Amino acid sequence: MDACTLKYISRKKLAITLCAIWLALTSFSNQPPMGQEAAQVETVLYYYHYSGQDDCPDLLPEDSYMELYFEKGKLQKGYFWGTSDEFDKVREGYKCGYFVLPMTQIKQTPDSISFVLDARGKDKKRFNCFFMAPVDWRVRTWQEAKELYQPWDNYSYTDSVRYSMRVTKDSVILRNLPEPYYSGDRTFIRRKKTSWAW
């Protein structure tokens, strides 16, 4: 073999070796640290249809939605889209407001999960997180909703509400603790994100 052929073979071997080293380093850097598994976060969407409006198709819907984030079976965070009826003991003669709020004070046992929806800021002062129209599921904060929706100005609501829920594969059974407007259990059905919209 002449010198040119040997140089070509040497360069080819060097390139292959460098590629192999790069692939090995890349795959190693993507592995979780020893003794730790990669975190698997499952996002699940649930929907509750308020059937009391089935005979009134011209009214804005009063349905509710939840988005839950589970890691290894434990609820890490969640968002709730609903109406002011969640915070109101009785509504007579006026239209409801709509909101999106994060779930706070999440507690989980083997049998149930509880959380709080709070219409107050970190300083525990009430703020108006309610709007005149249903908040789109892509909006996850009241501050963002404030830029998109007209405010709802009825302030006769409770500051916070605690819930308990039982999660199954296809549904969530939700109960208010204590019960303001809603009494008894409500069943939220699992939905696909592509079909999940007001």
N, C-alpha and C positions, 0 to 999 in steps of 0.2 A: 504494500500500500504506500502511496505517496504521502507527502506531508500534508497536502490540502485535504485529502480524505480523512486522515487522522484528526486534523483540527476540526473538521465538520462533525465527526463522530463525538469528539470530546465536548463540543459546544452543545450538541443534541443531548448528551448524557447530563451535562450541567443543567440545561433547561428543564429536563424531566425531573432531576433531583430537586431543583428549586421549587418546582410545582408541587411535588410530593410533600416537601417540608411546609409549604404554604397551606396546603390542604389539611395537613395534620394539625398545624397551629390553629387554623380557623375552626376546625371541628372540636378541638380541645377547648378553645375559648368559649364555645357555645354550650359546653356541658356545665351542669350545676356543680357547686362545690361538693367535695367528698362528704357523704353522709346526708346530703340534702337532695330532695326531689324537686324537680321543676314545678313552680306554682301553676296550677291549673285553675283559671277563673272561668266560671260558667255564668253567662248572663242570661236571665230568663225573664220573659215578659208575660204579664197576666192582665186579663181584662174582665171587668164586671159590667154587665149591661143592666141599666135601670129600666125595667120593664114597665114602670108606671107611665112612661111616655109613649108607649107603642101606638096608642090611638091619636097621638098629636105629632105627626111627622114634620110639621112646620117649626116646632120649637127646637132650640139648640139642645144637643144631647146632654144628658146628665150622667154619663157613664164614667167609670173610674179605671185607672191603669196603674200598674206597679211594675217597676223594673228592679229585679233583685240580682245581686252579684254574690255568687257563692264561691268560696275557695275551700277545697277539700271538704265539702258538705256544710261549711259554716258560712252564715250570712255575714258578709263584710260591710256592705252598704246597700242602699236602695233609694229609689225615688218614687214618689206617689203623685199622680195627677188626679184631681177630683174636683168636687164642688164645695162651696162653703157649708153645705149641709153636714159635712164631717165635723164642723165646729159649732153647729147651731142646734139647740134643743128643739126649736119649733120654727118653721118658716111659713108665714101666712101673708099672702098679698104682695109679695115681691119676688123678683127673679133671683136666682142664686148667683154667686160669684164663682170663679174658677181659679185653680192654683196649681203650682208644682212646688213640692217641698221635699227636701231630703229626709230620709228616716234617721232619727237620732236615738240615743240611749238604747241601742240594740242589745237584747239579751237573749241567749239561746240555751235551751235545755234539750235533753234527748226527745222530749215530747212536743215542745212548742217553741215559738219565737215571739218576742214582744218588741215593740218599738214605739216611738213617740213622734207625732207630727207637731211641730212647734211653730206658731205664727208670731214668734218674737225673735229678736236678734240675739247675739251673744251677750248683750248687756241686759237681756230679759225685758226690753222695752218692745211694745207692740209696734209692728209696722204693717202697712197695707200690702199683703202679698196676694190679693185677690183681684181678678180681672173680669171684664164683661163678656168674654168669650172663652171657649175651651182652649187651654194651652197645649200647643203642639208637643208631641213626645220628644222631639229633638231639643226642646228647650228644657234645661235642667236647673235653672235658678230663677228666683223671682226677679232678680235684678235684670236678667236678660229679657224676661217676659215683660218687664216694665217698659222696655224699649219698643215692644211689638204690639202691646194690647192696651186698651183703654182701662183705667182703674175702676174697680167696683167699690163703691163708697159706703156700704152698710157695715157698721162697726159693732154690731151686737153679738159678736161671736166669742166663744171660749178661746183662751190663749193657746192651749195645747190639748192634745188628745192622745191617750195611750191605747194601743191595740195589741191583741194576741193573734197569732195565726198558726195554722197547721199546714205544712207544705207537703203535697204529694207530687207524683211525677207530672200529672196533668192539671192540677188545680191548687188553689190556696183557699182555705176556709178562714175568713177574717171576722173578728169580733171586736167591737169598740169596748174599751174598759175605762171608765164607766160609759154607759151608752148615752150619747147625746141624741142626735136626730135618728140615727139608724139603730134598730133593735134587732137582736138575734144575729145569726150568722149570715155572711154573704159569701158566695162562691165566685172566685176569680178564676177564669179559664186561661190556660197557657196559650199563648199566641206566637205566631212567627212574626219577626220584625217586619218582613215585607208586607204583611197584611194588616199591620197594626197602625191604625190611624183614626182620627176622630171622624 
